[in-house]
Amino acid sequence: MKKISLSILFIMLVITVFGQQAERMISIIPEPVSLVKKGGHYVLPENVTISSPVGKEMNFVNNYLKDKLATATGKKVSVAANAKNTNIQLVLNKTADGKIGDEGYALSVTSSGVVIKANKPAGLFYGVQTLLQLFPPQIESAKVQENVSWQVPQVEITDYPRVGWRGLMLDVSRHFFTVDEVKRYIDDMAKYKYNRFHWHLTDDEGWRIEIKSLPKLTEVGAWRVEKIGTFGDMSKPLPGEPKNYGGFYTQDQIRDIVKYAADRFVQVMPEIDVPGHSLAAIASYPELSCTPGADKYEVHAGEQFMDWSHGAPPIALVDNTLCPANEKVYEFMDKVMTEVAQLFPFEYIHTGGDEAPHNFWQKSPQVQALMKREGLKTIPQVQSYFGKRLEKIIQAKGKKMMGWDEILEGGITPTTALMSWRGVKYGIEASNSGHYVVMSPTIFTYIDYMQGDISTEPPVYSSLRLNQAYKFDPIPEGANAKYILGGQANLWTEQIYNIRQAEYMTWPRGFAIAESVWSPKEKKDWDKFAAKTQDHFQRLNYAQTKYSPAIYDPIVKVTRDGDKYYVELTTEIDGLDIYTSFDNSEPDNFYPKYTKPQLIPKDASLMRIITYRGDKPIGRLMTIRVDDLKKRVR
């Protein structure tokens, strides 16, 4: 009798496990163009054979899929060239399917196996990413996972991207990231079908690329006094303080990263940010400045050196601009661009052009003489003069120039491409005048902004919640779609000291941008996306990738009525209950549930807030001083 009972229990356990697997939501990010669920599953056998084309571009795809399947499942996985009757077939179409293009794919899962078809290896790679997302989240683990039913739902998927440029930018100047950390960031990008890595390599805080003809750029410009705290509010370095923070990438390391990215069908665009944001270069070569005393300048360490109280452009307290009236600057840029162009196969070089202050140029005799000689009436025209000369240098190296949208102000050549960051209007304007544009507006894509309440985030001057990032449209109304290359998110790293925080800031907002640039506009659905995002949190857990749980934290708004203050709490997603306290204790789900704006008690000093889903806490415990709450009233 005991044996029968144990057998029944075992069978029930198996049925339960398989039932849970069967009910698991299909959570593919970004959402495919078409997905039809057929019912049933394909179960991966103990010995898995992958059939695949041979060739240089396919070698990585084959090994990638093989390693991902073998590592987490513990199964024996092999690859056979163009074999038949295999478990997983990767097929390059003999006759191109015009509908799916170079990056699209068709994926079919039946009871007998998996078939992925594409016109190009990139399409097969993206099909592999979708296939992996059909497996249980444990597939992302770097070690064997026991007691997992390795099965995928039977589906038919047709998929291809909405736009060609699907980018993420990583700023490695404000804080330096190692080669392995950059590669990890690229790995995570590729999982979500990003294909452009914008590498911000130079700024006031560090020059990160080896230029062999200009060795001081990395001997001097790559190092600064180490400061930890709030960027822009650091103490000024003392005379003689050791410059012990920084680093740079050798040219061999850059070639390695470029190849690593290319294997994953990611192209790398370098950014050399000029003529502003150039203090690291000027500290290395003071003769590049118009300003007397530049030989005393040092790489910026985080102290205040720009006055933004009057808006843009800022008033510079230290001149961080290259001198547009100095021929040595153009000789310098020629040397830099010669070596940069040789290192990066990608067609564009980004040259910044943003936030260049005017005040030092306005009082420079050299700049005034330049304006008189060239008939320039305004400082933006001076920057345009610089940009046009720089573009000729870049074109002479066989490359194209791209810059931030400020470069429009003084006029740009027809061949200059634009990255629209100050909203979408400059991108719309540029596209309608025949310039290629990448949309990257702050209000949707600046993932250095706080993504939750300021009580849970390193302080930054603005916020970008996940639901706002998900509203990003890379082809906004009024733009000429013919000239919109695509869109990207930008991660500036003033407040980001390590790769774990970089991950935290990128995900899940990186999901939102990925779906915005890949998926058809009509397929976007916030509620569905929010559910998928929470499923993907499990994947990130197994991958040991950090992410923000801010989606579970309420949005805090404070209003005032006379001498009374009220706290209003709302959530980004449905199904959460909010509990609060003003008595300094930690609330749980036995406290009164939040149902309406709460009056702040007269003598309270702290408010604590937490969210629950059912009887389990899911949000972070938020602790906010009442004095700080009252400051939020507008």
C-alpha distance (Angstrom), angle and dihedral (degrees) to the residues before:
residue distance angle dihedral
M1 . . .
K2 3.82 . .
K3 3.84 90.5 .
I4 3.82 91.1 51.9
S5 3.80 91.5 48.2
L6 3.81 92.2 49.4
S7 3.79 90.5 49.1
I8 3.80 91.2 50.9
L9 3.79 91.0 48.7
F10 3.80 90.8 49.9
I11 3.80 92.2 49.5
M12 3.81 90.5 48.3
L13 3.81 90.2 50.1
V14 3.82 91.4 50.9
I15 3.81 91.1 47.6
T16 3.81 89.9 49.2
V17 3.81 93.0 49.5
F18 3.79 92.7 47.3
G19 3.78 90.6 43.7
Q20 3.78 90.7 54.2
Q21 3.80 90.1 48.3
A22 3.81 90.9 48.9
E23 3.78 91.9 51.4
R24 3.78 93.5 48.0
M25 3.77 109.6 123.0
I26 3.80 117.3 -113.1
S27 3.79 100.2 -117.4
I28 3.77 112.1 -178.8
I29 3.80 118.5 168.3
P30 2.96 118.0 -136.2
E31 3.82 95.5 34.4
P32 3.83 111.2 -114.9
V33 3.79 122.9 -119.8
S34 3.81 90.8 -117.3
L35 3.81 131.3 8.6
V36 3.79 124.9 174.6
K37 3.80 117.8 -175.7
K38 3.81 111.3 -146.9
G39 3.82 100.9 -173.3
G40 3.76 125.8 -111.4
H41 3.80 130.1 53.3
Y42 3.75 142.8 -104.4
V43 3.81 112.0 -129.1
L44 3.76 116.9 -150.0
P45 3.85 110.8 -123.0
E46 3.80 124.6 -133.7
N47 3.80 91.4 -104.4
V48 3.79 112.3 45.4
T49 3.79 124.0 -167.2
I50 3.78 121.8 -166.2
S51 3.79 119.3 -160.0
S52 3.76 113.7 -153.9
P53 3.80 144.0 157.5
V54 3.77 117.1 -100.0
G55 3.77 124.8 -124.7
K56 3.78 143.3 103.1
E57 3.82 96.2 -79.3
M58 3.80 92.6 44.3
N59 3.79 96.4 51.7
F60 3.79 92.6 77.5
V61 3.81 93.8 42.6
N62 3.81 91.2 52.2
N63 3.79 94.9 46.7
Y64 3.81 91.4 43.5
L65 3.81 93.3 55.4
K66 3.78 92.3 41.7
D67 3.81 93.1 51.6
K68 3.81 94.9 44.0
L69 3.81 92.0 52.1
A70 3.80 96.3 42.6
T71 3.81 97.7 44.0
A72 3.78 99.8 56.9
T73 3.82 100.2 28.5
G74 3.79 99.4 41.8
K75 3.81 88.1 -138.8
K76 3.78 125.0 138.2
V77 3.81 108.3 -103.6
S78 3.80 126.5 -174.3
V79 3.81 136.0 174.8
A80 3.81 123.6 -136.7
A81 3.78 124.1 -172.4
N82 3.80 112.3 -111.2
A83 3.81 92.2 -30.1
K84 3.81 125.4 165.6
N85 3.79 130.5 -129.1
T86 3.79 93.8 27.6
N87 3.79 128.5 146.3
I88 3.80 96.5 -118.2
Q89 3.79 122.2 25.6
L90 3.80 123.7 -164.6
V91 3.80 108.6 -166.8
L92 3.80 131.7 -174.6
N93 3.79 109.7 -149.8
K94 3.80 114.2 -114.6
T95 3.79 88.6 -153.2
A96 3.79 112.2 39.3
D97 3.77 118.0 -115.8
G98 3.81 102.0 -133.0
K99 3.79 92.5 -159.0
I100 3.80 97.5 64.0
G101 3.83 98.8 39.7
D102 3.80 124.5 -165.3
E103 3.82 97.7 -39.3
G104 3.80 102.6 35.1
Y105 3.79 129.3 96.6
A106 3.79 144.4 -174.9
L107 3.81 116.5 -132.2
S108 3.79 124.3 -167.5
V109 3.80 125.5 -176.6
T110 3.81 117.2 -172.2
S111 3.78 133.7 163.6
S112 3.80 89.1 -88.6
G113 3.79 101.2 48.8
V114 3.79 151.1 -66.2
V115 3.81 128.9 -62.3
I116 3.81 123.4 -172.9
K117 3.81 118.5 -174.7
A118 3.79 128.0 -173.5
N119 3.77 141.4 156.6
K120 3.80 94.5 -125.3
P121 3.83 137.1 22.4
A122 3.82 89.8 -105.9
G123 3.80 89.1 62.6
L124 3.80 91.1 51.3
F125 3.80 89.7 50.4
Y126 3.81 91.6 53.1
G127 3.80 89.7 45.8
V128 3.80 88.2 54.1
Q129 3.83 89.6 52.7
T130 3.80 89.6 54.1
L131 3.81 91.8 46.6
L132 3.80 90.7 53.3
Q133 3.80 90.1 51.7
L134 3.82 88.7 55.9
F135 3.81 89.7 60.9
P136 3.81 121.4 80.7
P137 3.83 113.1 -79.6
Q138 3.82 91.1 -105.1
I139 3.82 86.9 78.0
E140 3.82 86.6 84.3
S141 3.80 93.1 62.3
A142 3.79 120.9 113.0
K143 3.82 90.8 -143.2
V144 3.80 136.4 49.3
Q145 3.81 113.8 -76.0
E146 3.81 116.3 -148.8
N147 3.82 128.2 -147.4
V148 3.80 95.4 22.3
S149 3.79 122.5 135.6
W150 3.79 101.5 -134.9
Q151 3.77 99.8 -149.0
V152 3.79 138.4 130.0
P153 3.80 129.3 -152.3
Q154 3.79 118.7 -104.6
V155 3.79 105.7 -106.4
E156 3.79 143.8 152.5
I157 3.80 113.3 -138.9
T158 3.79 130.8 -178.5
D159 3.78 113.6 -175.6
Y160 3.80 142.9 167.3
P161 3.83 135.2 154.6
R162 3.78 126.8 -89.6
V163 3.82 93.6 -142.9
G164 3.78 134.8 19.2
W165 3.82 99.4 -132.9
R166 3.80 111.1 66.0
G167 3.75 106.2 164.1
L168 3.77 148.2 174.0
M169 3.79 122.9 -167.6
L170 3.80 122.3 -149.8
D171 3.80 119.8 -166.0
V172 3.81 108.2 -146.9
S173 3.80 94.8 169.5
R174 3.81 101.5 73.5
H175 3.79 88.5 45.4
F176 3.78 125.2 10.4
F177 3.79 123.8 -126.6
T178 3.79 124.3 -163.5
V179 3.80 124.6 -117.6
D180 3.80 91.0 -103.4
E181 3.81 91.3 49.8
V182 3.80 92.1 50.7
K183 3.80 89.3 49.7
R184 3.79 90.7 50.8
Y185 3.80 89.7 52.4
I186 3.82 90.1 51.4
D187 3.81 90.3 48.6
D188 3.79 90.7 55.6
M189 3.82 91.6 46.7
A190 3.76 92.7 52.9
K191 3.81 92.5 53.8
Y192 3.79 88.6 64.9
K193 3.81 96.0 44.3
Y194 3.80 98.8 -103.3
N195 3.80 111.7 155.0
R196 3.82 106.4 -178.4
F197 3.79 125.2 67.6
H198 3.81 109.6 -167.6
W199 3.80 105.0 -159.3
H200 3.82 112.9 -159.0
L201 3.79 98.6 -156.6
T202 3.81 106.2 166.4
D203 3.79 136.7 41.3
D204 3.80 142.7 128.5
E205 3.80 90.4 -68.9
G206 3.78 99.9 53.3
W207 3.81 147.9 -15.8
R208 3.80 106.6 -131.3
I209 3.81 106.5 179.2
E210 3.80 125.1 80.4
I211 3.81 111.8 -122.1
K212 3.80 104.7 -174.9
S213 3.79 95.1 -160.8
L214 3.83 90.2 53.5
P215 3.81 105.1 42.3
K216 3.82 96.3 168.7
L217 3.81 89.9 68.6
T218 3.78 88.6 75.8
E219 3.79 99.6 23.3
V220 3.82 90.4 57.5
G221 3.80 109.0 4.7
A222 3.79 97.2 54.0
W223 3.83 95.1 60.4
R224 3.78 136.1 67.3
V225 3.78 142.1 159.1
E226 3.79 108.2 -75.1
K227 3.80 114.7 -115.2
I228 3.80 129.0 177.7
G229 3.78 120.4 -166.4
T230 3.79 136.1 58.8
F231 3.79 112.2 -14.1
G232 3.79 113.5 -121.9
D233 3.79 91.1 26.0
M234 3.81 100.2 66.0
S235 3.78 124.0 126.1
K236 3.78 115.1 -98.7
P237 3.83 113.1 -99.7
L238 3.78 113.4 -100.3
P239 3.80 122.0 -125.1
G240 3.78 108.9 -83.6
E241 3.81 96.5 13.2
P242 3.81 107.8 150.5
K243 3.80 116.7 -102.7
N244 3.76 93.3 -136.1
Y245 3.80 103.3 148.1
G246 3.79 127.8 80.7
G247 3.76 142.0 48.0
F248 3.77 140.5 -167.0
Y249 3.78 141.9 -139.5
T250 3.78 118.8 -105.1
Q251 3.77 116.7 -135.9
D252 3.79 90.1 -107.2
Q253 3.80 90.0 53.3
I254 3.80 90.7 49.9
R255 3.80 91.4 51.3
D256 3.79 88.6 49.7
I257 3.81 92.9 51.8
V258 3.81 92.5 45.1
K259 3.81 90.1 53.1
Y260 3.80 91.8 44.0
A261 3.80 89.6 54.0
A262 3.81 93.2 44.2
D263 3.81 90.6 54.7
R264 3.82 85.6 59.5
F265 3.82 91.8 46.1
V266 3.80 92.0 -107.7
Q267 3.79 118.5 134.2
V268 3.80 118.4 -150.7
M269 3.80 121.3 -135.9
P270 3.82 114.8 -167.1
E271 3.78 121.8 -146.3
I272 3.80 122.1 -150.6
D273 3.80 101.2 -176.6
V274 3.83 112.2 -143.5
P275 3.00 155.9 -162.3
G276 3.84 90.2 6.0
H277 3.80 123.0 31.8
S278 3.83 86.8 48.2
L279 3.80 104.2 120.7
A280 3.83 93.3 116.9
A281 3.81 89.5 55.6
I282 3.82 92.6 45.9
A283 3.81 91.9 48.4
S284 3.81 85.9 55.6
Y285 3.81 96.8 43.1
P286 3.86 110.2 18.3
E287 3.81 91.9 -177.1
L288 3.82 87.7 75.3
S289 3.83 89.8 73.1
C290 3.82 129.3 83.0
T291 3.79 90.6 -149.0
P292 3.83 125.2 93.8
G293 3.79 112.4 -124.0
A294 3.80 95.2 34.4
D295 3.81 88.2 129.3
K296 3.81 86.1 74.8
Y297 3.80 93.7 55.2
E298 3.80 121.1 114.0
V299 3.78 134.1 -165.4
H300 3.78 108.1 -80.0
A301 3.82 112.8 -99.2
G302 3.81 100.6 -172.2
E303 3.81 104.6 -79.2
Q304 3.80 119.1 130.4
F305 3.80 111.0 -82.5
M306 3.80 102.4 148.8
D307 3.80 127.2 63.2
W308 3.81 108.8 -145.4
S309 3.82 95.7 170.5
H310 3.81 91.3 104.8
G311 3.81 94.9 46.7
A312 3.80 126.6 -119.2
P313 2.91 133.3 16.7
P314 3.80 92.5 39.9
I315 3.77 124.9 -132.5
A316 3.79 105.8 -112.9
L317 3.80 119.0 -136.9
V318 3.81 87.6 -170.0
D319 3.81 122.0 31.1
N320 3.80 105.5 -113.4
T321 3.82 95.6 169.5
L322 3.77 131.3 105.5
C323 3.81 111.5 -122.1
P324 3.83 109.6 -105.5
A325 3.81 90.5 -163.8
N326 3.81 95.1 57.2
E327 3.81 117.9 91.1
K328 3.81 89.1 -155.5
V329 3.82 87.4 68.7
Y330 3.79 91.8 60.5
E331 3.80 91.3 46.4
F332 3.81 87.1 51.4
M333 3.81 92.5 49.0
D334 3.80 90.8 48.5
K335 3.79 90.9 55.9
V336 3.80 92.3 46.1
M337 3.80 94.9 47.6
T338 3.80 92.8 45.4
E339 3.80 90.7 61.0
V340 3.81 96.2 36.3
A341 3.80 91.7 52.8
Q342 3.79 90.8 52.2
L343 3.81 92.4 51.7
F344 3.80 100.2 47.4
P345 3.82 121.1 54.7
F346 3.82 91.9 -168.3
E347 3.81 114.3 112.1
Y348 3.83 97.0 -126.1
I349 3.79 132.6 64.6
H350 3.81 113.4 -165.7
T351 3.80 112.4 -140.9
G352 3.81 101.0 -175.4
G353 3.80 108.2 -139.8
D354 3.80 94.2 178.6
E355 3.79 131.2 131.4
A356 3.81 96.4 1.6
P357 3.83 105.9 168.6
H358 3.81 118.1 -129.6
N359 3.80 104.0 -157.1
F360 3.82 99.3 85.4
W361 3.81 93.2 44.2
Q362 3.81 90.6 49.4
K363 3.81 91.5 60.8
S364 3.80 97.7 36.6
P365 3.84 114.3 111.8
Q366 3.81 88.7 -153.8
V367 3.79 93.0 55.0
Q368 3.80 92.3 44.2
A369 3.81 89.5 52.6
L370 3.80 89.9 49.2
M371 3.81 91.3 51.5
K372 3.80 91.6 50.8
R373 3.81 92.9 46.2
E374 3.82 95.2 47.4
G375 3.81 97.7 35.6
L376 3.80 93.7 -116.2
K377 3.80 115.2 163.5
T378 3.82 103.2 -174.0
I379 3.80 140.1 32.2
P380 3.86 91.9 -114.7
Q381 3.80 85.9 58.1
V382 3.81 88.2 53.2
Q383 3.80 89.1 54.6
S384 3.81 89.3 46.6
Y385 3.81 88.9 53.6
F386 3.81 88.8 53.2
G387 3.80 92.0 46.5
K388 3.79 94.7 50.2
R389 3.79 91.9 51.1
L390 3.80 90.3 47.1
E391 3.79 91.4 50.1
K392 3.81 91.0 55.2
I393 3.80 88.5 53.6
I394 3.81 91.0 50.3
Q395 3.79 93.6 46.1
A396 3.80 89.5 51.3
K397 3.81 86.6 61.2
G398 3.82 91.0 54.1
K399 3.82 95.0 -103.7
K400 3.81 138.6 114.5
M401 3.80 126.0 -125.7
M402 3.79 127.9 -125.0
G403 3.81 127.9 -179.4
W404 3.79 144.0 172.8
D405 3.79 115.6 -84.1
E406 3.84 96.2 -96.0
I407 3.80 87.5 80.0
L408 3.82 88.0 74.4
E409 3.79 91.5 68.2
G410 3.78 98.6 77.0
G411 3.80 95.5 31.0
I412 3.81 130.2 -89.3
T413 3.79 134.8 -142.0
P414 3.82 120.4 -101.5
T415 3.81 90.6 -107.9
T416 3.81 97.1 56.5
A417 3.80 116.4 104.2
L418 3.78 122.7 -146.6
M419 3.79 136.1 -141.3
S420 3.81 107.2 -154.8
W421 3.81 109.6 -147.4
R422 3.82 106.1 147.4
G423 3.80 92.2 73.3
V424 3.80 124.3 -62.1
K425 3.80 101.4 -73.2
Y426 3.79 96.1 87.6
G427 3.78 91.1 49.7
I428 3.79 91.2 49.6
E429 3.81 90.2 49.1
A430 3.80 93.1 48.2
S431 3.81 94.1 46.6
N432 3.79 90.8 51.9
S433 3.79 90.5 52.0
G434 3.81 91.9 53.0
H435 3.82 101.3 -98.0
Y436 3.78 121.8 134.1
V437 3.79 111.7 -115.5
V438 3.79 139.4 -163.9
M439 3.79 111.0 -158.8
S440 3.80 112.9 -135.5
P441 3.83 107.6 150.3
T442 3.79 119.2 177.8
I443 3.80 93.1 -132.4
F444 3.82 91.6 65.5
T445 3.80 111.0 14.7
Y446 3.83 111.1 34.3
I447 3.77 99.1 108.3
D448 3.80 93.4 178.2
Y449 3.82 86.3 75.5
M450 3.80 118.9 98.6
Q451 3.80 110.3 -85.7
G452 3.80 97.1 -166.8
D453 3.76 138.3 23.9
I454 3.80 116.3 -42.6
S455 3.81 88.2 -116.8
T456 3.84 88.3 68.6
E457 3.82 101.8 35.9
P458 3.80 139.6 65.4
P459 3.81 101.9 -98.9
V460 3.80 115.8 -95.8
Y461 3.78 126.9 166.1
S462 3.80 95.4 -109.1
S463 3.81 143.8 24.7
L464 3.79 135.4 -128.6
R465 3.80 116.1 -173.5
L466 3.79 120.8 -160.0
N467 3.79 94.0 -109.9
Q468 3.81 90.0 54.9
A469 3.83 92.3 49.7
Y470 3.81 88.0 51.7
K471 3.82 90.1 60.3
F472 3.82 90.8 66.5
D473 3.80 113.8 127.9
P474 3.82 113.0 -172.2
I475 3.82 90.3 -161.1
P476 3.81 103.1 48.7
E477 3.77 123.0 -167.9
G478 3.78 111.3 -81.4
A479 3.80 96.1 27.4
N480 3.79 123.4 119.2
A481 3.81 99.5 -116.3
K482 3.82 90.6 -158.0
Y483 3.80 89.1 71.0
I484 3.81 99.4 40.2
L485 3.80 106.6 102.5
G486 3.80 92.0 -174.9
G487 3.78 139.7 -93.4
Q488 3.78 144.0 -77.1
A489 3.79 145.6 -172.8
N490 3.80 122.3 -123.0
L491 3.79 127.7 -143.1
W492 3.80 112.1 -164.0
T493 3.78 111.1 -172.5
E494 3.80 109.3 -150.9
Q495 3.83 89.6 120.6
I496 3.82 96.2 27.6
Y497 3.79 111.7 93.1
N498 3.82 102.0 169.3
I499 3.79 143.5 20.9
R500 3.81 93.2 -101.5
Q501 3.79 90.3 61.5
A502 3.80 89.8 44.3
E503 3.80 88.2 56.5
Y504 3.80 91.4 46.0
M505 3.79 91.3 53.6
T506 3.81 94.1 45.1
W507 3.79 101.0 48.0
P508 3.00 130.4 93.8
R509 3.81 92.5 6.6
G510 3.79 86.5 59.9
F511 3.81 86.5 62.2
A512 3.80 90.2 56.0
I513 3.80 94.3 50.8
A514 3.83 91.5 43.4
E515 3.79 91.1 55.4
S516 3.81 91.3 44.4
V517 3.81 94.0 55.7
W518 3.81 98.6 37.0
S519 3.80 109.0 34.2
P520 3.82 127.0 69.7
K521 3.79 110.4 -95.2
E522 3.81 91.3 -121.9
K523 3.83 91.6 54.9
K524 3.80 93.7 61.3
D525 3.81 113.7 108.9
W526 3.81 120.5 169.8
D527 3.81 97.2 -154.4
K528 3.79 92.5 48.9
F529 3.80 91.5 44.4
A530 3.82 91.7 50.4
A531 3.81 90.1 52.8
K532 3.81 91.4 48.0
T533 3.78 90.7 48.3
Q534 3.80 91.2 56.7
D535 3.82 89.6 50.1
H536 3.79 89.2 51.9
F537 3.79 90.5 53.1
Q538 3.81 85.0 71.8
R539 3.81 89.8 53.4
L540 3.79 91.1 50.4
N541 3.80 89.3 49.5
Y542 3.80 91.5 55.9
A543 3.82 90.5 43.8
Q544 3.83 88.6 50.3
T545 3.80 89.8 -126.9
K546 3.79 115.5 148.7
Y547 3.80 119.6 -126.7
S548 3.78 140.0 171.2
P549 3.83 119.3 -99.3
A550 3.82 90.5 -164.0
I551 3.81 90.0 122.8
Y552 3.83 85.9 77.6
D553 3.81 95.3 49.1
P554 3.81 118.9 89.9
I555 3.78 124.5 -116.3
V556 3.81 109.5 -114.7
K557 3.79 121.5 -144.3
V558 3.81 125.1 174.1
T559 3.81 125.9 -157.9
R560 3.77 132.1 -178.5
D561 3.78 132.2 -140.5
G562 3.78 109.4 -177.0
D563 3.80 106.3 -56.9
K564 3.81 92.7 -18.0
Y565 3.80 123.5 96.6
Y566 3.81 124.7 -157.8
V567 3.81 129.2 -163.1
E568 3.81 116.5 -146.3
L569 3.83 117.5 -165.0
T570 3.81 126.6 -165.9
T571 3.82 133.0 169.4
E572 3.80 131.4 -135.8
I573 3.80 92.3 -137.9
D574 3.79 134.7 39.0
G575 3.80 126.3 -112.7
L576 3.80 99.3 50.1
D577 3.80 127.1 121.8
I578 3.81 120.3 -153.7
Y579 3.80 126.0 -145.0
T580 3.80 125.5 -174.1
S581 3.77 143.5 -179.8
F582 3.80 136.8 -165.0
D583 3.82 95.6 -175.6
N584 3.84 96.0 82.1
S585 3.83 92.3 -105.8
E586 3.81 125.3 119.0
P587 3.82 110.7 -103.3
D588 3.80 123.4 -136.9
N589 3.79 134.0 174.7
F590 3.82 91.9 -73.5
Y591 3.81 89.8 67.3
P592 3.81 118.9 88.9
K593 3.81 110.4 -75.2
Y594 3.80 117.7 -115.8
T595 3.81 109.6 -109.3
K596 3.81 106.2 152.3
P597 3.82 140.7 10.4
Q598 3.79 109.0 -56.8
L599 3.78 125.6 -134.1
I600 3.81 111.9 -127.8
P601 3.82 106.4 -125.3
K602 3.77 112.9 -116.9
D603 3.81 96.5 -115.9
A604 3.84 99.8 32.5
S605 3.79 117.1 124.3
L606 3.83 102.3 -178.8
M607 3.78 137.5 37.1
R608 3.79 120.0 -160.5
I609 3.80 123.0 -165.5
I610 3.80 134.0 -175.5
T611 3.81 135.6 168.1
Y612 3.79 127.7 -139.9
R613 3.78 133.3 -165.0
G614 3.77 104.5 -151.2
D615 3.78 106.8 -43.9
K616 3.81 96.6 -24.0
P617 3.81 127.3 88.3
I618 3.79 110.1 -121.8
G619 3.81 106.8 164.0
R620 3.76 127.7 65.8
L621 3.79 119.7 -95.3
M622 3.80 103.3 -103.3
T623 3.80 118.3 -155.6
I624 3.81 116.9 -169.5
R625 3.78 128.1 175.5
V626 3.80 112.8 -123.6
D627 3.82 89.7 -131.2
D628 3.80 88.1 58.2
L629 3.79 91.9 47.3
K630 3.79 91.2 54.5
K631 3.81 90.6 51.9
R632 3.81 88.9 61.2
V633 3.80 93.0 69.3
R634 3.78 110.6 110.9
